[in-house]
Amino acid sequence: YEAVHHCRCSKCFSLPTRKRVKKRTPTLTLLSLPEEVVVCVLKWLSAEDLLSVRAVHSQLRDLVDSRPSVWARVSFRDRWPSPDSIWLFERAAERGNFEAAVKLGIAYLYNEGPSLSDEGRADVCGRQASRFFSLAESARPPTADPFMWLFIRPPWSPSGGCCKAVVYEQLRAECDANTERKGALLHCLARVLHLFDEEEKRAEAMEMLEASALSGSVQSSYLLWEHKLRGTADPGRYLQCIRTLRDYAAKGCWQAQLTLAKACVSGNPLGLVPRVCADLVAQLFRSCPSPWTCPEDLVRRGLNDTMRYILVDWLVEVATMKDFSSLTLHVTVACVDRYLAQRAVPKARLQLLGIACMVVCTRYMSKDILTIREAVWLTDNTYQYEDLVRMMGEVIAVLGGKIHTPTLLDYTEVLRCVLPLERRSENLLSYVCELSLLYSALSVVPAPRLASAALLLIRALHRYVPLWPSQMEEYSGFGREELVPSAVKLYVKCFSQDVPRDYRHVSLTGVKQRFEDDVYNQISKDPVMGWAELCQVLEVSETQPQVEPLSPGAAETHTFLSSPHSHSKRRREDSMQAHRGSFLATPTAELSSQEETLLGDILDWSLDSSCSGYEGDQESEGEKETETSVVAVTLELEADPTERQLHCRALSSEDSFSEEECAAAKEGEAQTCSKKRHSSGYSSVQSSSPCLHPSPSPGFRLLLHPRGSAPRQVKRKNGSAHSGEEREREGGAFLRL
């Protein structure tokens, strides 16, 4: 063997080249994620998107069908139950979806959405509404304040065929069979009975509250405590009541926490060390939730602080006209802000949101309520009855059934107990608190800090000495140096800034007019301390404050709201639409004398009793009996009846969707997307901005009967601009006389 030597040149020696192999990265899809992560993603989808995702893969279908938590969190934003989608709402409601249960309960109560026969309508609607209201209460935390009683509160129809009465009886029967929801259900029934004038029903309400408290309802326990405290004069029993109140406050009842704070600062009945007592009250002020929204959020949603000012000013004038309390007004504005913090609202529906919040809050806060028909009239019939009903459902769903949260007035009541003020100072404090509602820049300040700053400003304007005593700092937790910037900002906004003007170039001063009444000692007419003098009292520099305008483009919102004229009845002629500009932009104090005329012949447009669950929603005790008229209209279904039957099929908890059903559902939604009419909008808005007319919600048809069905009595045609002119153009696809 002869060795071979290589010269290692490229000809006689070469190494094999290495080929670079590209590694293929695995394709990542939604199914590649862990199952728990996929469930978290599915929870944030809307109902229509969830059906679309479910139809993609069998694994996703099994995951959606087997996880009730997915349906409990699915969103029905801007969706309302209809014959085509009611099965979807019911499936979600049965799995703990609060929004679906609330909207179904309100839809059945007001007969707005589901298709029912004329025979036994009140009984059928009442049973269904009771079922879904009960499911809505069960979907909330055990410590939550029950809310559904505000929808079935008296007065009821004297004829006996009242849907609210049916709901009450059904809930009462459910208390014996359902022990888990017994506490909340009994609380609602007791609140309803307590609103009657008969002593027998009031006594029965107290018995129900006691049974509800035994079932674990903290709210019922607190209401019983309030009732027992009124007749307590013995010091020993009073001390025991305060100890019981402390237990309720520790369980998370914020009404008990406020009452306990007032008791501690006024007399310290528990005999605590003064420092411990002050820390207890300061802890209440520190535990306030953060503000709901800010001006930047409104701008991003297409709104601005000027539009919010005009809306709140109008709500103030409505509250003045109806003689609602300041607390009701504060709770209403808080509900509006909380809704705007979570949902974007077109400008054309902002007034609808405001009046819907006031309708809900008056039912929750006071005995005298704002009826739905009266609320529609206050908007100059810009909206229809069903628009307001649906917005009420949206408000309750978004707020989670939580109506009353701690407001600016609640914290000022605690501070007043520390160092009482004179009568004029108290009225000025109330005046400043209501003025603060108008400005979105003040809504970003936490309520405890703003309440303390308002009290500091009042003590400075009325020259109290010392300006901020040590007791105020101990109980509120805020020092004088911390509150001076907020007090200055409050003064500048309330007393130095120009207010917006309407289309008549008249300043919107609803709060000022409200406090010109003798009840408030005409405090709004008193001269206010000048800027230089205030700076000397607060010991700050006299730099002239820069007053910023509310927002640019305020002239574009001069016709933002619509309200009825104070001296003219509602007219239905089309010629009235051409002169809509002569109507008042906001109701004024002269509307306070409209009570008799409003509840008399102005309400001749009321709904037919057969179209509602309880004779036209006669909820106001002063509302007169009015004859109603309806128009018989034959409604023809545009879609295929077989397709509708597929949509209306209700699925049980064991049922599963099929691919054909999902495809049919999406196809039906696409067909009806272009057919849905605009149900509301401001009739006086002249701008051509696209945000003035919200896009119709896809997937929901108008409530129609199939071909060949008997004629049905429907609600009377509205004479407003959007329901008159626009419906003539759009209604051809739906109505055929």
Buried (B, 14 or more C-beta within 10 A) or exposed (E): EEEEEEEEEEEEEEEEEEEEEEEEEEEEEBEEEEEEEBBBEBBEBBBBEBBBBBBEEEEBBEBBBEBBEBBBBBBBBBBBBBBBBBBBBBBBBBBBBBBBBBBBBBBBBBBBBBBBEEEEBBBBBBBBBBBBBBBBBBBBEEEBBBBBBBBBBBBBBEEEBBBBBBBBBBBBEBBEEBEEBBBBBBBBBBBBBBBBEEEEBBEBBBEBBBBBBEBBBBBBBBBBBEEEBEEEEEEEEBBEBBEBBBBBBEEEBBBBBBBBBBBBBEEBBBEEEEEEBBBBBBEBBEEBEEBBBBBEBBEEBBBBBBBBBBBBBBBBBBBBBBEBBBBBBBBBBBBBBBBBBEBBBBBBBBBBBBBBBBBBBBBBBBEBBBBBBBBBBBBBBBBBBBBBBBBBBBBBBBBBBEBBBBBBBBBBBBBBBBBEBEEBBBBBBBBBBBBBBBBBBBBBBBBBBBBBBBBBBBBBBBEBEEBBBEEBBBBBBBEBEBBBEBBBBBBBBBBEBEBBBBBEEEEBBBBBBBBBEEEBBEBBEEEBBEBEBBBEBBEEEEEEBEEEEBBEEBEBBBBBBBBBBBEEEBEBEEEBBEEBEEBBBBBBBEBBEBBEEBBBEBBBBBBBBBBBBBBBBBBBEEBEEBEBEBEEBBBEBBBEEEBBEBBBEEBEEEEEBEEEBBEBBBEBBEBBBEBBBBBBBBBBBEBEEEBBBBEBBBBBBBBBBBEEEEEBBBBBBBBBBBBBEBBEEBBEEBBEE
